Amino acid sequence: MTEPTLGDVERALDRAADLETAEAVSVLRTARQDVRDLANNPDVDEERRQELETRLEQRIREVKQRDAYDSGLGSAMNPAEDDAP
């Protein structure tokens, strides 16, 4: 098996946007591990690698927050105006 590239990680990041929550988180976690593994590769642009790792962390949080909101937690935390007393 060949080592993933930063391009592979970027494609996984883009692909996760079109997936359901559980699958998106799985793809993003795999990509995050891939980008961490690339830290040991001297041929990889470290600045770009760190930037991708940060984007992956943010995207994982966003997907989890979206899922919590979609499951009703968000509506309980932010009631509609006509529900307000």
C-alpha positions as CSV (number, residue, x, y, z in Angstrom):
1,M,0.0,0.0,0.0
2,T,1.4,3.4,-0.9
3,E,1.6,6.2,1.6
4,P,-1.2,8.8,1.2
5,T,-0.3,12.2,-0.1
6,L,-1.5,15.6,1.0
7,G,-3.6,15.7,-2.2
8,D,-5.3,12.4,-1.0
9,V,-6.1,14.1,2.3
10,E,-7.5,17.2,0.6
11,R,-9.8,15.0,-1.5
12,A,-11.0,13.1,1.6
13,L,-11.7,16.5,3.2
14,D,-13.8,17.6,0.2
15,R,-15.6,14.2,-0.1
16,A,-16.6,14.2,3.5
17,A,-18.8,17.3,2.9
18,D,-21.2,15.1,0.9
19,L,-21.5,12.3,3.4
20,E,-23.8,11.5,6.3
21,T,-22.4,12.3,9.8
22,A,-21.0,8.9,10.8
23,E,-19.4,8.3,7.5
24,A,-18.0,11.8,7.3
25,V,-16.4,11.6,10.7
26,S,-14.9,8.2,9.8
27,V,-13.4,9.6,6.5
28,L,-12.2,12.7,8.3
29,R,-10.5,10.7,11.1
30,T,-8.8,8.5,8.7
31,A,-7.6,11.5,6.8
32,R,-6.4,13.1,10.0
33,Q,-4.4,10.0,10.8
34,D,-2.9,10.0,7.3
35,V,-1.9,13.6,7.6
36,R,-0.3,12.9,11.0
37,D,1.6,10.0,9.5
38,L,2.9,12.3,6.9
39,A,4.7,14.3,9.6
40,N,7.6,11.8,9.4
41,N,8.0,12.3,5.6
42,P,10.8,14.8,4.9
43,D,9.4,15.3,1.4
44,V,6.1,16.7,2.7
45,D,5.5,20.5,3.0
46,E,5.2,20.7,6.8
47,E,3.3,24.0,6.7
48,R,0.7,22.7,4.3
49,R,0.5,19.5,6.3
50,Q,-0.2,21.3,9.5
51,E,-2.8,23.5,7.8
52,L,-4.6,20.4,6.6
53,E,-4.5,18.8,10.0
54,T,-6.1,22.0,11.5
55,R,-8.8,22.0,8.8
56,L,-9.5,18.4,9.5
57,E,-9.9,19.0,13.2
58,Q,-12.2,21.9,12.5
59,R,-14.3,19.9,10.0
60,I,-14.7,17.0,12.5
61,R,-16.0,19.5,15.1
62,E,-18.3,21.1,12.6
63,V,-19.8,17.7,11.5
64,K,-20.4,16.7,15.1
65,Q,-22.0,20.0,15.9
66,R,-24.2,19.8,12.8
67,D,-25.3,16.3,13.9
68,A,-26.1,17.5,17.4
69,Y,-28.1,20.4,16.0
70,D,-29.9,18.2,13.5
71,S,-30.9,15.7,16.2
72,G,-32.8,18.4,18.0
73,L,-30.3,19.6,20.5
74,G,-29.9,22.8,18.6
75,S,-33.6,23.5,18.4
76,A,-33.8,22.9,22.2
77,M,-30.9,25.4,22.7
78,N,-32.3,27.9,20.2
79,P,-36.1,27.9,20.4
80,A,-37.9,29.6,17.6
81,E,-39.3,33.1,18.3
82,D,-42.9,31.9,18.3
83,D,-42.0,29.4,21.0
84,A,-40.5,32.0,23.3
85,P,-42.6,33.2,26.3
